[in-house]
Amino acid sequence: MRTVLVYGKHVVGNLYNCNPEKLGNMLYLINLVRNAAKVGNMTLLDIKSWKIGNGVSIVGIVLESHISIHTWPEHNFATVDVYSCGSHTNPEKAFDYIASSLEAQRIEKRVIDRSYEI
């Protein structure tokens, strides 16, 4: 029988054909990360944001790890990472919430097990 010493799940993906107005709206994205943490049952500690050209980069630090969104409104494109080390959390649900909120028409999503088992 295997014992999980460290639980970890990392959900990463690309979002295509998103709503460009939302992708360029820093306040909207900050609130999106705040709400995604709630949806994923994560404990939000801080949010940092940067305007880079037309796009925005947002990093939400959660007690369990992080949520990040990087946007390119001129291409209707965003990349998203949701990583959690808490078995009580649901990073996939948080990722899906972000994708839906940004109105992504095509989603590439990958779930990576980052657990440590013996």
N, CA, C and O atoms as a DFTB+ gen file, in Angstrom:
472 C
 N C O
     1  1       0.842      -1.191       0.000
     2  2       0.000       0.000       0.000
     3  2       0.879       1.245       0.000
     4  3       1.854       1.328       0.747
     5  1       0.524       2.213      -0.848
     6  2       1.300       3.442      -0.959
     7  2       0.741       4.497      -0.006
     8  3      -0.466       4.594       0.216
     9  1       1.658       5.278       0.543
    10  2       1.292       6.367       1.426
    11  2       1.675       7.681       0.765
    12  3       2.814       7.843       0.327
    13  1       0.742       8.621       0.685
    14  2       1.014       9.940       0.119
    15  2       1.587      10.815       1.222
    16  3       0.910      11.115       2.205
    17  1       2.843      11.222       1.050
    18  2       3.491      12.119       2.014
    19  2       3.216      13.582       1.671
    20  3       3.013      14.414       2.556
    21  1       3.214      13.877       0.373
    22  2       2.945      15.237      -0.098
    23  2       1.957      15.125      -1.248
    24  3       2.216      14.447      -2.243
    25  1       0.821      15.797      -1.101
    26  2      -0.168      15.824      -2.173
    27  2       0.117      17.029      -3.052
    28  3       0.337      18.128      -2.543
    29  1       0.114      16.840      -4.353
    30  2       0.289      17.958      -5.265
    31  2      -0.394      17.707      -6.590
    32  3      -0.275      16.626      -7.167
    33  1      -1.109      18.705      -7.068
    34  2      -1.744      18.635      -8.382
    35  2      -1.519      19.979      -9.066
    36  3      -1.817      21.038      -8.513
    37  1      -0.987      19.906     -10.282
    38  2      -0.662      21.110     -11.047
    39  2      -1.468      21.059     -12.350
    40  3      -1.302      20.139     -13.151
    41  1      -2.320      22.030     -12.550
    42  2      -3.133      22.109     -13.759
    43  2      -2.606      23.280     -14.581
    44  3      -2.580      24.417     -14.110
    45  1      -2.189      22.996     -15.808
    46  2      -1.633      24.031     -16.683
    47  2      -2.366      23.989     -18.015
    48  3      -2.858      22.942     -18.437
    49  1      -2.430      25.132     -18.661
    50  2      -3.081      25.110     -19.960
    51  2      -3.033      26.413     -20.707
    52  3      -2.621      27.454     -20.196
    53  1      -3.475      26.308     -21.943
    54  2      -3.580      27.433     -22.858
    55  2      -5.047      27.659     -23.174
    56  3      -5.801      26.711     -23.396
    57  1      -5.445      28.929     -23.191
    58  2      -6.814      29.301     -23.494
    59  2      -6.825      30.128     -24.773
    60  3      -6.162      31.162     -24.857
    61  1      -7.578      29.669     -25.766
    62  2      -7.611      30.308     -27.075
    63  2      -8.965      30.967     -27.318
    64  3      -9.989      30.537     -26.787
    65  1      -8.944      32.022     -28.134
    66  2     -10.165      32.731     -28.532
    67  2     -10.968      33.194     -27.324
    68  3     -12.180      32.997     -27.246
    69  1     -10.262      33.811     -26.390
    70  2     -10.879      34.378     -25.189
    71  2     -11.426      35.767     -25.494
    72  3     -11.153      36.334     -26.553
    73  1     -12.192      36.303     -24.568
    74  2     -12.716      37.655     -24.667
    75  2     -11.557      38.645     -24.464
    76  3     -11.023      38.729     -23.359
    77  1     -11.157      39.393     -25.500
    78  2      -9.980      40.257     -25.382
    79  2     -10.146      41.389     -24.374
    80  3      -9.164      41.825     -23.772
    81  1     -11.373      41.870     -24.179
    82  2     -11.586      42.942     -23.201
    83  2     -11.291      42.449     -21.788
    84  3     -10.715      43.179     -20.982
    85  1     -11.681      41.219     -21.488
    86  2     -11.392      40.650     -20.178
    87  2      -9.895      40.394     -20.019
    88  3      -9.347      40.581     -18.933
    89  1      -9.231      39.970     -21.093
    90  2      -7.800      39.672     -21.024
    91  2      -6.956      40.905     -20.733
    92  3      -5.870      40.788     -20.165
    93  1      -7.437      42.078     -21.111
    94  2      -6.684      43.314     -20.887
    95  2      -7.102      44.077     -19.647
    96  3      -6.539      45.131     -19.351
    97  1      -8.077      43.565     -18.920
    98  2      -8.640      44.282     -17.777
    99  2      -8.021      43.756     -16.475
   100  3      -8.415      42.706     -15.967
   101  1      -7.056      44.497     -15.951
   102  2      -6.323      44.048     -14.772
   103  2      -7.236      43.818     -13.573
   104  3      -7.114      42.800     -12.892
   105  1      -8.148      44.748     -13.309
   106  2      -9.048      44.601     -12.158
   107  2      -9.914      43.343     -12.301
   108  3     -10.113      42.610     -11.333
   109  1     -10.421      43.101     -13.498
   110  2     -11.224      41.897     -13.739
   111  2     -10.405      40.641     -13.432
   112  3     -10.893      39.718     -12.781
   113  1      -9.158      40.615     -13.904
   114  2      -8.304      39.433     -13.712
   115  2      -7.923      39.235     -12.244
   116  3      -7.835      38.102     -11.770
   117  1      -7.701      40.326     -11.534
   118  2      -7.417      40.221     -10.094
   119  2      -8.605      39.573      -9.390
   120  3      -8.438      38.660      -8.582
   121  1      -9.798      40.052      -9.703
   122  2     -10.998      39.470      -9.091
   123  2     -11.215      38.033      -9.541
   124  3     -11.724      37.212      -8.779
   125  1     -10.832      37.728     -10.775
   126  2     -10.953      36.363     -11.280
   127  2     -10.070      35.406     -10.478
   128  3     -10.509      34.313     -10.123
   129  1      -8.844      35.804     -10.195
   130  2      -7.951      34.973      -9.383
   131  2      -8.509      34.832      -7.968
   132  3      -8.477      33.746      -7.388
   133  1      -9.014      35.919      -7.423
   134  2      -9.606      35.875      -6.076
   135  2     -10.758      34.856      -6.029
   136  3     -10.843      34.048      -5.104
   137  1     -11.632      34.905      -7.027
   138  2     -12.768      33.995      -7.058
   139  2     -12.357      32.563      -7.378
   140  3     -12.945      31.619      -6.852
   141  1     -11.353      32.392      -8.236
   142  2     -10.872      31.045      -8.564
   143  2     -10.304      30.353      -7.325
   144  3     -10.474      29.147      -7.148
   145  1      -9.632      31.120      -6.474
   146  2      -9.114      30.542      -5.227
   147  2     -10.269      30.032      -4.367
   148  3     -10.180      28.959      -3.771
   149  1     -11.349      30.804      -4.307
   150  2     -12.527      30.366      -3.540
   151  2     -13.139      29.116      -4.156
   152  3     -13.455      28.160      -3.447
   153  1     -13.307      29.122      -5.472
   154  2     -13.901      27.982      -6.181
   155  2     -13.065      26.720      -5.949
   156  3     -13.614      25.629      -5.793
   157  1     -11.745      26.872      -5.926
   158  2     -10.846      25.734      -5.724
   159  2     -10.565      25.412      -4.264
   160  3      -9.745      24.544      -3.965
   161  1     -11.245      26.110      -3.349
   162  2     -11.081      25.899      -1.905
   163  2      -9.636      26.111      -1.443
   164  3      -9.099      25.332      -0.655
   165  1      -9.024      27.177      -1.952
   166  2      -7.656      27.528      -1.598
   167  2      -7.652      28.776      -0.721
   168  3      -8.587      29.576      -0.763
   169  1      -6.607      28.934       0.064
   170  2      -6.471      30.073       0.965
   171  2      -5.603      31.133       0.295
   172  3      -4.384      30.983       0.209
   173  1      -6.236      32.204      -0.178
   174  2      -5.520      33.270      -0.873
   175  2      -4.730      34.114       0.120
   176  3      -5.278      34.586       1.116
   177  1      -3.436      34.302      -0.155
   178  2      -2.569      35.105       0.707
   179  2      -2.279      36.481       0.111
   180  3      -2.238      37.478       0.832
   181  1      -2.076      36.533      -1.220
   182  2      -1.704      37.796      -1.858
   183  2      -1.907      37.673      -3.359
   184  3      -1.922      36.569      -3.904
   185  1      -2.062      38.798      -4.015
   186  2      -2.136      38.854      -5.471
   187  2      -1.197      39.952      -5.951
   188  3      -1.211      41.065      -5.425
   189  1      -0.394      39.639      -6.935
   190  2       0.482      40.610      -7.586
   191  2       0.084      40.688      -9.051
   192  3      -0.293      39.677      -9.642
   193  1       0.162      41.872      -9.642
   194  2      -0.225      42.030     -11.038
   195  2       0.690      43.021     -11.742
   196  3       1.232      43.944     -11.134
   197  1       0.843      42.800     -13.041
   198  2       1.680      43.651     -13.872
   199  2       1.023      43.820     -15.227
   200  3       0.522      42.859     -15.810
   201  1       1.027      45.050     -15.726
   202  2       0.584      45.331     -17.087
   203  2       1.817      45.221     -17.964
   204  3       2.811      45.907     -17.728
   205  1       1.761      44.364     -18.975
   206  2       2.898      44.134     -19.868
   207  2       2.390      44.320     -21.299
   208  3       1.704      43.449     -21.833
   209  1       2.723      45.442     -21.912
   210  2       2.180      45.744     -23.229
   211  2       0.660      45.828     -23.130
   212  3       0.122      46.526     -22.271
   213  1      -0.020      45.113     -24.011
   214  2      -1.484      45.055     -23.965
   215  2      -1.988      44.044     -22.942
   216  3      -3.154      44.073     -22.548
   217  1      -1.110      43.162     -22.522
   218  2      -1.510      42.060     -21.655
   219  2      -1.295      42.334     -20.182
   220  3      -0.832      43.397     -19.766
   221  1      -1.655      41.320     -19.418
   222  2      -1.569      41.392     -17.965
   223  2      -1.006      40.071     -17.460
   224  3      -1.323      39.008     -17.994
   225  1      -0.171      40.143     -16.429
   226  2       0.264      38.959     -15.701
   227  2      -0.210      39.092     -14.264
   228  3       0.009      40.112     -13.610
   229  1      -0.859      38.046     -13.788
   230  2      -1.408      38.011     -12.433
   231  2      -0.868      36.757     -11.750
   232  3      -0.894      35.667     -12.322
   233  1      -0.387      36.917     -10.542
   234  2       0.029      35.764      -9.737
   235  2      -0.673      35.860      -8.391
   236  3      -0.488      36.815      -7.635
   237  1      -1.473      34.855      -8.117
   238  2      -2.117      34.743      -6.817
   239  2      -1.348      33.735      -5.983
   240  3      -1.214      32.570      -6.357
   241  1      -0.849      34.197      -4.853
   242  2      -0.155      33.300      -3.934
   243  2      -1.208      32.721      -2.992
   244  3      -1.889      33.450      -2.270
   245  1      -1.322      31.413      -3.015
   246  2      -2.245      30.743      -2.107
   247  2      -1.415      29.951      -1.108
   248  3      -0.287      29.556      -1.403
   249  1      -1.968      29.722       0.056
   250  2      -1.269      28.965       1.086
   251  2      -0.769      27.642       0.530
   252  3       0.300      27.159       0.903
   253  1      -1.559      27.063      -0.369
   254  2      -1.245      25.752      -0.922
   255  2      -0.304      25.816      -2.125
   256  3       0.232      24.775      -2.508
   257  1      -0.074      26.966      -2.738
   258  2       0.897      27.199      -3.809
   259  2       0.557      28.448      -4.612
   260  3       0.762      29.553      -4.111
   261  1       0.034      28.320      -5.869
   262  2      -0.203      29.532      -6.663
   263  2      -1.245      29.343      -7.765
   264  3      -1.584      28.227      -8.157
   265  1      -1.736      30.484      -8.242
   266  2      -2.577      30.584      -9.430
   267  2      -1.959      31.692     -10.276
   268  3      -1.704      32.784      -9.769
   269  1      -1.717      31.425     -11.556
   270  2      -1.193      32.491     -12.413
   271  2      -1.945      32.540     -13.731
   272  3      -2.379      31.520     -14.267
   273  1      -2.085      33.763     -14.236
   274  2      -2.696      34.015     -15.536
   275  2      -1.803      35.013     -16.270
   276  3      -1.433      36.047     -15.715
   277  1      -1.459      34.698     -17.517
   278  2      -0.700      35.606     -18.375
   279  2      -1.522      35.787     -19.650
   280  3      -1.951      34.803     -20.252
   281  1      -1.745      37.032     -20.064
   282  2      -2.650      37.281     -21.186
   283  2      -1.997      38.038     -22.335
   284  3      -1.072      38.829     -22.148
   285  1      -2.516      37.764     -23.533
   286  2      -2.159      38.445     -24.759
   287  2      -3.472      38.798     -25.461
   288  3      -3.917      38.061     -26.341
   289  1      -4.104      39.934     -25.076
   290  2      -5.405      40.293     -25.654
   291  2      -5.373      40.430     -27.176
   292  3      -6.354      40.122     -27.852
   293  1      -4.244      40.891     -27.710
   294  2      -4.136      41.070     -29.158
   295  2      -4.226      39.745     -29.914
   296  3      -4.465      39.727     -31.121
   297  1      -4.032      38.634     -29.193
   298  2      -4.140      37.302     -29.798
   299  2      -5.297      36.502     -29.191
   300  3      -5.478      35.329     -29.519
   301  1      -6.075      37.128     -28.315
   302  2      -7.192      36.453     -27.621
   303  2      -6.710      35.198     -26.896
   304  3      -7.396      34.175     -26.891
   305  1      -5.536      35.280     -26.288
   306  2      -4.839      34.110     -25.751
   307  2      -4.412      34.336     -24.309
   308  3      -4.045      35.446     -23.925
   309  1      -4.463      33.269     -23.515
   310  2      -3.984      33.322     -22.134
   311  2      -3.381      31.977     -21.754
   312  3      -3.776      30.933     -22.273
   313  1      -2.425      32.021     -20.844
   314  2      -1.908      30.795     -20.233
   315  2      -2.274      30.835     -18.757
   316  3      -2.292      31.896     -18.133
   317  1      -2.565      29.655     -18.210
   318  2      -3.032      29.561     -16.828
   319  2      -2.327      28.404     -16.133
   320  3      -2.166      27.325     -16.702
   321  1      -1.908      28.646     -14.887
   322  2      -1.361      27.614     -14.000
   323  2      -2.149      27.653     -12.696
   324  3      -2.377      28.723     -12.131
   325  1      -2.558      26.495     -12.227
   326  2      -3.150      26.389     -10.897
   327  2      -2.473      25.197     -10.232
   328  3      -2.658      24.053     -10.645
   329  1      -1.691      25.479      -9.200
   330  2      -0.919      24.439      -8.515
   331  2      -1.305      24.435      -7.052
   332  3      -1.344      25.479      -6.400
   333  1      -1.592      23.236      -6.541
   334  2      -1.987      23.129      -5.148
   335  2      -1.339      21.927      -4.485
   336  3      -1.254      20.844      -5.064
   337  1      -0.891      22.138      -3.277
   338  2      -0.329      21.065      -2.457
   339  2      -1.290      20.669      -1.341
   340  3      -0.867      20.090      -0.340
   341  1      -2.557      20.969      -1.496
   342  2      -3.527      20.642      -0.453
   343  2      -4.560      19.656      -0.964
   344  3      -5.240      19.925      -1.954
   345  1      -4.682      18.527      -0.305
   346  2      -5.644      17.509      -0.747
   347  2      -7.089      17.985      -0.583
   348  3      -8.001      17.396      -1.163
   349  1      -7.302      19.031       0.193
   350  2      -8.641      19.588       0.384
   351  2      -9.041      20.543      -0.753
   352  3     -10.175      21.022      -0.788
   353  1      -8.120      20.817      -1.673
   354  2      -8.366      21.791      -2.730
   355  2      -8.767      21.104      -4.032
   356  3      -8.664      19.885      -4.172
   357  1      -9.228      21.922      -4.983
   358  2      -9.610      21.412      -6.290
   359  2      -9.062      22.344      -7.380
   360  3      -9.791      23.194      -7.892
   361  1      -7.785      22.186      -7.733
   362  2      -7.193      23.083      -8.730
   363  2      -7.821      22.938     -10.116
   364  3      -7.837      23.900     -10.884
   365  1      -8.335      21.762     -10.448
   366  2      -9.007      21.599     -11.744
   367  2     -10.266      22.446     -11.817
   368  3     -10.544      23.061     -12.847
   369  1     -11.016      22.482     -10.751
   370  2     -12.236      23.292     -10.700
   371  2     -11.884      24.776     -10.837
   372  3     -12.585      25.518     -11.526
   373  1     -10.801      25.210     -10.185
   374  2     -10.359      26.607     -10.285
   375  2      -9.931      26.929     -11.715
   376  3     -10.277      27.989     -12.237
   377  1      -9.182      26.028     -12.356
   378  2      -8.744      26.220     -13.743
   379  2      -9.956      26.341     -14.668
   380  3     -10.027      27.252     -15.493
   381  1     -10.904      25.419     -14.523
   382  2     -12.090      25.422     -15.377
   383  2     -12.904      26.700     -15.187
   384  3     -13.475      27.222     -16.145
   385  1     -12.959      27.200     -13.964
   386  2     -13.655      28.450     -13.678
   387  2     -12.997      29.612     -14.424
   388  3     -13.684      30.452     -15.006
   389  1     -11.670      29.654     -14.403
   390  2     -10.937      30.714     -15.113
   391  2     -11.208      30.621     -16.610
   392  3     -11.511      31.630     -17.246
   393  1     -11.101      29.427     -17.178
   394  2     -11.315      29.236     -18.614
   395  2     -12.723      29.678     -19.022
   396  3     -12.898      30.354     -20.035
   397  1     -13.702      29.299     -18.242
   398  2     -15.089      29.676     -18.523
   399  2     -15.279      31.186     -18.404
   400  3     -15.931      31.796     -19.250
   401  1     -14.722      31.782     -17.373
   402  2     -14.870      33.221     -17.139
   403  2     -14.221      34.059     -18.234
   404  3     -14.691      35.154     -18.540
   405  1     -13.147      33.551     -18.822
   406  2     -12.477      34.267     -19.909
   407  2     -13.091      33.952     -21.269
   408  3     -12.633      34.444     -22.300
   409  1     -14.143      33.117     -21.256
   410  2     -14.888      32.764     -22.454
   411  2     -14.019      32.069     -23.499
   412  3     -14.177      32.296     -24.699
   413  1     -13.104      31.223     -23.038
   414  2     -12.219      30.498     -23.948
   415  2     -13.034      29.587     -24.861
   416  3     -13.886      28.829     -24.396
   417  1     -12.766      29.668     -26.157
   418  2     -13.454      28.827     -27.136
   419  2     -12.725      27.505     -27.356
   420  3     -13.319      26.521     -27.796
   421  1     -11.435      27.498     -27.045
   422  2     -10.644      26.263     -27.140
   423  2      -9.707      26.222     -25.944
   424  3      -9.081      27.221     -25.592
   425  1      -9.621      25.055     -25.328
   426  2      -8.833      24.897     -24.107
   427  2      -7.905      23.706     -24.256
   428  3      -8.334      22.608     -24.608
   429  1      -6.635      23.934     -23.986
   430  2      -5.667      22.843     -23.855
   431  2      -5.309      22.778     -22.378
   432  3      -4.778      23.739     -21.820
   433  1      -5.599      21.645     -21.744
   434  2      -5.393      21.506     -20.299
   435  2      -4.605      20.237     -20.022
   436  3      -4.844      19.190     -20.624
   437  1      -3.670      20.353     -19.106
   438  2      -2.872      19.209     -18.689
   439  2      -2.847      19.166     -17.164
   440  3      -2.625      20.186     -16.512
   441  1      -3.075      17.990     -16.607
   442  2      -3.041      17.808     -15.156
   443  2      -1.807      16.986     -14.814
   444  3      -1.614      15.886     -15.331
   445  1      -0.982      17.533     -13.945
   446  2       0.277      16.894     -13.565
   447  2       0.219      16.505     -12.099
   448  3      -0.074      17.343     -11.246
   449  1       0.489      15.263     -11.801
   450  2       0.555      14.807     -10.417
   451  2       1.912      15.203      -9.850
   452  3       2.949      14.784     -10.364
   453  1       1.909      16.007      -8.795
   454  2       3.151      16.458      -8.166
   455  2       3.281      15.884      -6.756
   456  3       3.978      16.440      -5.907
   457  1       2.599      14.765      -6.522
   458  2       2.597      14.159      -5.194
   459  2       3.887      13.366      -4.944
   460  3       4.595      12.971      -5.870
   461  1       4.155      13.155      -3.672
   462  2       5.269      12.318      -3.260
   463  2       4.689      11.155      -2.459
   464  3       4.076      11.349      -1.409
   465  1       4.894       9.952      -2.973
   466  2       4.355       8.751      -2.344
   467  2       5.485       7.783      -2.009
   468  3       6.517       7.740      -2.679
   469  1       5.258       7.017      -0.961
   470  2       6.197       5.921      -0.644
   471  2       5.396       4.640      -0.475
   472  3       5.969       3.584      -0.205
